[in-house]
Amino acid sequence: MHTAGKDSSSSQPEYDLRSLVPLKSSALSLFRSHGRLSSCAAPDVVELSLHRTILSGFRAFCSSKGVCGRGPAGGDSTLGETKVLFCKGVGLGGGIELVVVVNLSLRKCVPCNRKDLSPITEGNASVLKPQVPEWELFNDGGVMKLRRKWKVKNFLLGLEFFKIVADLAESEGHHPDLHLVGWNNVVIEIWTHACGGLTENDFILAAKIDKLPFESYLRRKVND
Ligand SMILES: C[C@H](O)[C@H](O)[C@H]1CNC2=NC(N)=NC(=O)C2=N1
């Protein structure tokens, strides 16, 4: 666990992720006593925010650059399946947000008729989107959706593809919109009808679709 370093925000050291993740549990208790702990649809996505009662130890802990830990893309670091995506030091007396996200494809969709299911925030969407890089976010008449396209070898394999996606959707209790256009163009769109927008369920389903064994259905790319 980190001891509180000096509080200058100029040359904050990069923090080794390993000392960050163990802190999560003690941070939970500390943040719970000092701030709002809101867990999103799944317990493994925990967004902590510490209000004005910030402790210098945490201020020193999180660089003012809004980046903690080492990772391929700035603040994106991975330890096993746990990603610490960022902790945002918002300066003296401000709050700190520590977002720890477990790999989407390991999570489970929640029933869409839950009272606490709400559309995902832009911030959380930007945190989850990097885990489904092949998908695009698009606005369909005011409804935000995820979409991915594939070219399959033939019409029947397109239907085969739909079948394995359908089995996954049934097991998750969360369903995509399936399109097979011009005999070999598969388009899958995902959104949460119950709240007319995107929820974490949609990102979980997209991540799980990406793990399906559909390579053999696909037409080889021209430059292959
Ligand atoms: C109770 C059950 O969760 C709901 O009927 C589910 C079924 N599948 C669903 N799939 C999608 N994409 N959106 C929904 O709102 C939805 N609702």
Ligand as a Chemical Component Dictionary entry (heavy atoms), coordinates in Angstrom:
data_LIG
# 
_chem_comp.id                   LIG 
_chem_comp.type                 NON-POLYMER 
_chem_comp.pdbx_formal_charge   0 
_chem_comp.three_letter_code    LIG 
# 
loop_
_chem_comp_atom.comp_id 
_chem_comp_atom.atom_id 
_chem_comp_atom.alt_atom_id 
_chem_comp_atom.type_symbol 
_chem_comp_atom.charge 
_chem_comp_atom.model_Cartn_x 
_chem_comp_atom.model_Cartn_y 
_chem_comp_atom.model_Cartn_z 
_chem_comp_atom.pdbx_ordinal 
LIG C1 C1 C 0 -36.294 -9.615 -18.533 1  
LIG C2 C2 C 0 -35.288 -9.580 -19.642 2  
LIG O1 O1 O 0 -34.062 -9.128 -19.106 3  
LIG C3 C3 C 0 -35.735 -8.614 -20.726 4  
LIG O2 O2 O 0 -36.904 -9.018 -21.366 5  
LIG C4 C4 C 0 -34.620 -8.469 -21.739 6  
LIG C5 C5 C 0 -34.536 -9.507 -22.826 7  
LIG N1 N1 N 0 -33.453 -9.133 -23.753 8  
LIG C6 C6 C 0 -33.149 -7.826 -23.961 9  
LIG N2 N2 N 0 -32.233 -7.470 -24.872 10 
LIG C7 C7 C 0 -31.965 -6.175 -25.138 11 
LIG N3 N3 N 0 -31.033 -5.851 -26.046 12 
LIG N4 N4 N 0 -32.624 -5.206 -24.488 13 
LIG C8 C8 C 0 -33.549 -5.426 -23.556 14 
LIG O3 O3 O 0 -34.118 -4.494 -22.989 15 
LIG C9 C9 C 0 -33.835 -6.805 -23.213 16 
LIG N5 N5 N 0 -34.672 -7.134 -22.273 17 
# 
loop_
_chem_comp_bond.comp_id 
_chem_comp_bond.atom_id_1 
_chem_comp_bond.atom_id_2 
_chem_comp_bond.value_order 
_chem_comp_bond.pdbx_ordinal 
LIG C1 C2 SING 1  
LIG C2 O1 SING 2  
LIG C2 C3 SING 3  
LIG C3 O2 SING 4  
LIG C3 C4 SING 5  
LIG C4 C5 SING 6  
LIG C4 N5 SING 7  
LIG C5 N1 SING 8  
LIG N1 C6 SING 9  
LIG C6 N2 DOUB 10 
LIG C6 C9 SING 11 
LIG N2 C7 SING 12 
LIG C7 N3 SING 13 
LIG C7 N4 DOUB 14 
LIG N4 C8 SING 15 
LIG C8 O3 DOUB 16 
LIG C8 C9 SING 17 
LIG C9 N5 DOUB 18 
# 
